[in-house]
Amino acid sequence: MTAELIKTAWFSYNTSTPPSMRMWARTLTSREEVPSGFQDAFPASSTEEFPYTVLIPEEHVSPFHKKRNATLLSLYEDKLVILESVRGKVVSTAYPFNATMYLEHGRVLLKSWLKISSPWHSTTVMFNTVNEKVLEPIIEAIRPAVPSDAPEKLRQARHQQELSKFSYLWKMNFKHFNLSRQSIQPGEHILESVYQPEIHLNTLNLFGRPVFSKYLTGHLAVLTDKELILIKESQHTKSLKEPLFGAIYTYIPRSQIKNVSFQCTTGKTDYAMNVTLADNTRLRAEFATESAVNLELFKDACSYNFIVEQA
């Protein structure tokens, strides 16, 4: 399979192109550009227009790193089709948009990924953050659509008005302030959000001086008229001096949420939100009642919009 891919125009050796760039995701514009190993499995389109297609080349840096299989993502009107080369064979998986349980988008330095989950399948696609732009149309297509017939200037003004609802994060955590704003689509209405700052767990002292502190990292939940969005750090815990880069977004269509439960727990985070999806998948977020911001307002918003169970 790899040998066949190398023969295609996309993978022809070009001395002006750094080796790392040849592993970047690329858009294809015609069926002729589809690598020969994917040609037979590439789905036929009901229209003459070639679907938006992204090719992510195979990558195997070293025996100590997990191999990334060559992958092709094709965007159709009502679904995403993923073709993956697995041990010389092409595996085809279709994800209808109306059956997508959730979309996870992770970004940590140069490492990014998309995880798409449906009742039948789950696929994680890895790619370089540098060329994340080519994956954005796919992310936008999977997330619930936000139609708008308003003029562009009015649409942008309304969008900025919605984003101002995150202004309370400006001084509390500038990183989460930016992450929250990046998560909202133009035209999407923010109903409520809850922010959990990082929580101190313990400190190791040596000769009376603190040498190591451990913290639960902060996270954010946002309820809009289209989605429930969970935003968390790349690690669950960290030391005081440890810098954390990037974040993990989870986009859950409201139509796929069966119910939401809030329950008291023990420990530093004494409250938990469990989100049960239509296929009975459960997603969880934990909060501390003493430090979580807008928790009660967020619970009220969930009670108004979902079947909410209290425990």
N, C-alpha and C positions, 0 to 999 in steps of 0.2 A: 504493500500500500504506500509506504513512504517513498519507494523508488518511483512509483507512478506519479505521486504528487510532485516530486522534484522535476519531472519532465514538463510540467505545465508552465505557462508563461509567467504565472505569479511567482514561481519558485526558481526561475532561471537565475543563474548566478550573475550578479551585477557588482563589479568591484567598487562602484560608487555608493552602494548601499551597505551600511554597517550590518554585520551578521545579526545583531539584536533586532534591527528593524524588520528583517525578513521574517521574524516570528510574530510581528504585530498583526492584529485583526485588520482585515481589509474588506471593502465592499466590492462585490462583483456586479457587473452591469449587463451581462448577457449569459445565456446558457453555454456559449462557447468558452467562457472563462471558468466554468465549473470544472474542477480537477477531474481527470478521467476516472479516478476511483469512485467518485460520487455520481457520475453521470447516470448510471442505470437506476440508482435509488432516488435521484432528484425528482420530486413530484411534478406531474404535469399541471399546468395552470389552466383554468377555465377561460382566461383572457389571454390576449396576445402580449400584454405587458409583463415584462420580467419582474418577479417579486423582489422586494428589497431583500438583499442577501448579503450576509457577512461570513467571510471565511476566516477561521482561526487556525493557523497552521499547527502542526504537531511540534512539540517542544520537549526535549529531554536533555536537560542541562548536565546532569551527572547521575551516576548510580545511586547517589544519596538523596536525590530529589525525585518526587513523584512525576512520572511522565504525563504530559498533557497530550491527549489524543487530538488529532486533526478533527475539526468540527465545522459544520456548515449550518447556519441559521437562516431560514427563509420566512419572510413575513407575508402572510396572506390576509385577506379581508377579515376572516373570522378566527384565525389560528396562527400559531407559530410552529413550524416544522423544524426539528433538530436532527441532523444527520451526523453521526459520530463514528469514526473509524476505530473499531475495537478488535485488536488482534487480527487485522487483515480483513475484517468484515464490517460492512456499514450497517449500523443500527439506526432505524428511523423511529422517531417519537413525535407525535403531534400533541400540541397543547391548545385546545379550543379556549378562546378568551373567556367564554362564559362558564368554563369549568375550572379556571385557575383559582386555587385556594389562596395562595399568596405568592408574592415575589420578594425574594431577598436580594438586596444589592449591597455587596461589601466592597469597601475601598480602604486599603491600608498601604500607604506609600505607592509603590509601583505594582502592587498586587491587587487586582480587582476580580470580582466574580458576580455571576447571576445564578441564583437558585430558583427554579420554577417548580412549583408543586401543584399537582392535580390529584384527584381521588385515585388515579391509576399509576401515575408515574411521578418521579422527582428527578430533575437533572440539574447538575451544577456545571456551569461553564466558566472557565478561568481565562483571564485576558490581562494585558498590560494596561495600567491606568492611563498611560500616555495617550492611547487612542480610544478612550472611553466614548468619545463623541460618536463613533460609528455604531455603538450599541444603544445610544439614546433613543432612536426611533423605535427600537424593539421594546425598551422599557416603557415608553409612552404608549405604545399600542397595547401592552399587557395591562397596564393600570386602567381603571375605569375612565371612560371618556368624559370629558368636560366640554360639552358643546356650548358655543357662544356666538350670537349674531351681533354682538355689540361692536361698535367701532374700536379699532386697535387702541387708540389713546384712552378711551373710556375703560377698555378691558384692562389695560396696564394700571390705570389709576385705581381701579377696584382691587387689583391684585396687590398693589402696595398697601392698600387699606387693610386687606386681610393679613398681610405679613406683619403689620404693626401690632397685631395681637400677641406677637412674640417679644414685644419690647421689654417685658419684665425680665427677660433673660440677658439683656444687654450688659448689666453690671454683675449678674450672678455667675454667668458662664458664657463668655463671648464665643467659644467654640460651639456650644449647643445652640446659641443664638443663630449662628450661621448655618449649622446643620438643619435646624428646623425650617429656616427660610428656603433652603435648597430643596426641601422635600415636597413643597406645595406647588401644584400645577396652577397656572393662570386660570381663573374661573372657579377654582375650588374654594368652598367656604369652610372656614375653620370654626367648629362649634365650641371646642374646649381643648385644653392641653394640660398635662400634669408633668412637672419636672421633678426628678429625684436627684438632688446633689450627691456627690460622693460621700461615703460614710466611713469614718475612721473605725477600724476593727481592733487593732492592737499595735503596741509599740515595744520594741526590744531595746532595753537600756543596757549600757555597758559603762561601768564606773560612774553611774548616776547620770549618764548622758544618753539621749536617744540616738541610736545608730540605724534603726530600721523601723519604718512604720508601714502598715498595710491598710489599704483602703478598698472598699467596694466602689467600683466606678459608677459615675452618674449615668442616667438615661432619661428618655423623654417619650411620652405617648401623646399622640395628637389624633383627635377625632374630627373628621370633616364630614361634609354631606355625601362624600363618595367612598371614603376609606377610613380604616383605623391604621395609623402609622406608628410603628415602634422604632425608635432610634437609640442605639446603644453603642458603647465604646467597643473597640476590637478585643478588649480583655475584660473579664468579669471583675478581677481584682488587680491592684497595682501597688507598687511602693510609692512613697511620697515623691521621690526624685525621678521616678520613671516616666518619661514622656510617652504619651500615647498618640498615635497618628491615625487619621482616618476614622471611619465609623461603619456601622452596619445598619442599613435601613430595611425594615420589613413592611411591605405594603399589603394590606389585607382588604379586599373589596368588602364593603358592608353587606352586600348580597350573599356572601359566603359565611357570614357569622351566624351561628345557631343561637348562642347565648354567651353572656359574660357573667362571671361570678367573682365576687369580692369576698375574701375570707381573711380572718385574723390568723396570724402565724406567730411563731416565737423567734426571738433573735433580734438582730439589729434592724432587719426589715420585718416589721410586724403586720404588714398588710400585703396581700397578693391579689393580683388580677389574673384570672384564668379565662382565656378566650377560646371557646370551643367552636370549631368550624363545621361546615356542612358534612365533611367526611369524618368527623369526630377527632380530627387533629387538634391538639391543644397547644396554645402558645401562652407564655407566662411572663408577667412583669411584676417585680416586687418593689414595695415602697415602705418608707418609714413615716408614720403619721406625724412625728415631731418635725421632720425636715422637708417632706414632700410639699411642693408648691402647687396649689389649686387642686389638691386631691379630692376634696368634697365636691367642688364644682364639676370636676371631671366625672365623678361617680354619678352625680345628678344627670349629667348629659347622657351618660351611658344608659341610665335608667329610663330616660325619655325615649331613647332610640333603639334599645335592644331589650330582649328578655334578660333581666338581671337577677341573679341569685345572690343572696347575702348569707354568709356563714360566719 
